[in-house]
């Protein structure tokens, strides 16, 4: 399979999303409903089926710790740099850390390397999910409300369909019930429905991403600065860590190296605007533009990387 054959469908689906917005074929409200469908059914199905079949290895613990450390280090660096480079931008630290795995990582990696290989990036992302829910979101709530309640965070975590799918897959896998889920009456039908929902993941998510990627000229220089800073830090770090830690220390092969790099180049989490109800109009525009520009940069970097690494062997 040529690189063009792998990359072009991804870019075309995103272009379809852009076209749907530009020509007003569907409304923003429709796209929000599609996002709800993805978060409620599609992504939980992806994560449940992936973790249901994963063969966990001791080396994965090192990946868990490494990714968590990267997320925390980028947050600390973002807060330090923010005080010096963007003192009037309270959301600056969130622009340097966090990765949009759900709405972009799943679709890009799945489209390029196949959903049969999603386990690699799912393992790499695992500690990042805990970082998002127990560090990133609480800090966003503090910025919005002046405080965060642990009970609220815990409720959001345990009621998240994505987390339910992820944890459900892990628990049933650990209990040795993987084959039972696939063969038992009724339960196997539910599993089959999940596999059908997975087929929706790539097209629907990439169309949503394309629809939402709209870059505004106002304040673009400031946005380009923070996006350039993020990727100037992350891309070299990801390449170095891949060589010396993922491959060198953990002894993990090409699939994990591709998965690690694919996660690291993703844009900041799209969850940020959900917690910006009290933010100024300027900050909302700033964050939205950073997410849009970062998405474009991610697509460019991923396409180049896919050209250099068209397969996982």
N, C-alpha and C positions, 0 to 999 in steps of 0.2 A: 504494500500500500504506500503510495507516494505521500509526501508531506502535504502537498496541495489537496489531495483527496481527504486527508485528515483535518486540515485546518479550514478549508473553504466552507464546509457545512456549518461550522461554528460561527464564522464571520457572516454567512448568509442569514442564519437565524437571528443574529443580533441586528443585522441590517433590516430584516423584516420588522423587528420591534421598533426600530427607528422610523421606518416607513409608516407603520400603524399610528405612531404619534404625529408625525409631520403632516400626514393627510387626514388626520382625525377620524380614522376608521373605527377605533374604539376609544372609549373615554378613560380618564384616569381612574374613575370609580370601578370600571370593569377590571383594570389591571390590579387594583387593590384586592378585588375579589379573587383574582387568579393567584395573587400572593398568598391569600388566606388558604386557598386550596393546596398550594405547594407546601406551606408550613404545617398544615393540619393533617394532610394525607400523604403527599408525595415524598417529602423528605423523611418523615418517620418510617415509611415503607422501605426507603433506600437503606437507612441506617439499621433498621431491624434485621433485614435480610443479610446485610453485610456482616454484622456482628454475630449473627446466628451461626455463620459458617467459619468464622475466623479461628485459626489455630494459633493461640497466644504463645509467645516465646519469651524467655527471660530478658532477651535483649530489648524487647519493646519497652521495658521499664525505663531504660536509659533514654529512649526517645521521648517518653512521657515527661521525664524530668527536664530534658534539654529544651523542649518546646515551651514548657511552663517558664523556665528560666529566661528564655528569649523574650517572651511576652512581658514578663515583669521588668527585665532590663530595659526594654524599649519604652515601657511606661515611665520608669525612673528617669531615663534619658530625656524623654519628651517633657516631663515636668521641669527638669533642669534647664533644658534649652528654651522651653516656653517662657520662663521668667526673663530670659535674656533676649530672645529673638522676637517673641510675640506676646508681650505682657498684657495686651488688650484682647487676646484671643484665648478665653478659658478652655476651649475645646482643642487647642493645639496638641496637648499630650495624647489625646485619643486618635489623632491623625497619624501618629508614629507607631502605634501598636494595635493589635487586633487584626484579624484576617477574615474576610467574608467567605467562609467555607460553604455555608449552606446555599446561598443564592448564586454563587459563582464557582467556587472550588469543585463542588460536586458535578456541575454540568460540564465544566471545562475538562476535568480529568476523565470523567465518564465518557464524554464524546471523543476525546483523543485516544484514550487507552482502553476503553471498554469497561462496562460496569462489573464485569467479572474480576477486574483488578482494583475495584474501589476499596478493598480491604486495606491496601497499603496506605492510602491517604487518610482513611478513617482512623487507623492506628496513630498516624502522625498528628492528626487533629485532636485526638482525645483529650489531652490535658488542656488544650486551647479552649475547649468547651467549658471546662471547669473555671478557667481564667475569666472567660466572658461572663459567666453567671455569678461568680463569687468575688470578682475584683472589678472588672470593667463596668458591669451594670450598677453595682452599688456606688461606684464613684460618679457615674452619670446621674444617679438619683441624688447624691449629695450636692452635685452642681445644680440640679434642678430644684430640690426641696430644702437644701441646707442640712439634710440628714438622710440616712437610709435605715430602714427597719429590717433586721435579720429575718423576722417572720414573713415579711413581704417578699424578700428575695427567695426564701425557701419555698414559699407558695408558688412563685413564678417558675422556679426550677422544677418542682415535682409535678406541676400541671402542664408543663411545656410538652406538646406532642412529640417534638423532636427528641427531647430527653427521654420521654417514655419509650419511644421506639428504640433508641440507643441502649438504654439500660435493660429493656426487655430482651433485646437480642443477646446481650452479654450474659444475663442471668440464665436464660434458657439454654444457652451454649454451655455455660458452666455446669448446669444440671444434666447435661448430656441428652437434651431433648430435641436436638436439631432435626434428626431424622423423623422423630415422632410428629413434630410440627408439620413436616412435609408429606406425611403419609396417613395420619389419623383422619377419620371421617370428620367432616365439618371444618376442623381446624386447618386441614390441608387446603380446603376451598378458600379460606381467609388468606392463607399464604399465597395461593395463586392470584387472588385479587391484588395483593401487594406487588407481585411480580409484574402484573399488568400496569399498575400505577407507576412503577419504576420506568416503564417505557415512555411515560409522559415527561419524565424529569428534564432531559436535555432540551427538547424543543420549547416547552413551556417556560422554563427558567431563563433560557437565553433570549427568548422573545421579550420577557419581562425586563431583563437587564437592558436590552436594546431600547425598549420604550422609555426606561427611566434615565438613560444616559443622555443628558442634555447639558452642554457646557455653556456657561454665561460669560460674556466678556468682562463684565464689571468685576473688579477685584481679581482678575485672572493672574496678574503678576504675583500677588501674594499667594495665591493658590498654587501656582507653578513652583514657587519656592519651597513650600512645605512638601509637595509631592516629590519634587526632585530630591529634597533632603531625605525623605523616607526611603526612596529606592537607592539613593547613593549609599545609604547605610546597609540596607537589607540585602541587596543583590550580592555585593562582595562577601558579606557575612555568610549568606546562604551557601555560596560556592565553596568558601573556605571550610565551613562546618561540615558540608557534605563530604569533602575529601578527607579531612582529618578526624572527624568525630563519627559521622554516620557510617562511613566506609572503614576508616582507620581504627577507631576505638570499638564501635559496636559490631563491626564486621558485616554490616547489612549491604546487600547488593543494589544493583541498578534500580529495581522497582522502588525501593525505599528512598533512594537518592532523588529520583524523579518526583516522587510524592512530596518529599520534604521541600524541594525547590518550588514545586507548584503551590504549596501552601504559603510559603514565605513571600511570594510575589503578589498575592491577592491584595485587593484594596482594603482599607479599614472596614470594620464591621458596619453593615447597613442598618444595624439596630440603633445607631446613635440618634437619628432624627426622631425616633419614637420617644426619647426622653428629653426633648428640647421644647416642651410646651411653653416654658417661661423664658426661653432664650430670646435675645433681640433678633430683629429681622436680619440684621447684618451677619450675626453669627449663624443663623439658619442658612443664609445664602452661601456663606463661607464653607460650611460643612458639606452642603449639598454639592457645591462645585468641586470640592476636594474629592468627594466620593466619585463623581462623574469622571474627572480627569484621571484619577487613580485607576478606574475601571479600564479606560482606554489604554493607559500605560501597561496595565496587566495583560491586556489582549496582545499588545505588541510584543512584550517580553515573552509571553507564553508561546506565541507563534514562532518566534526565533528559537526558543528552547526546544519546541517540538520539532523544528527542522533539524536541530542537532541531535535530538534524542527521540526519533520517531517510534521507537519501541521500548519495551521494558527488559530486553535481554541484550 
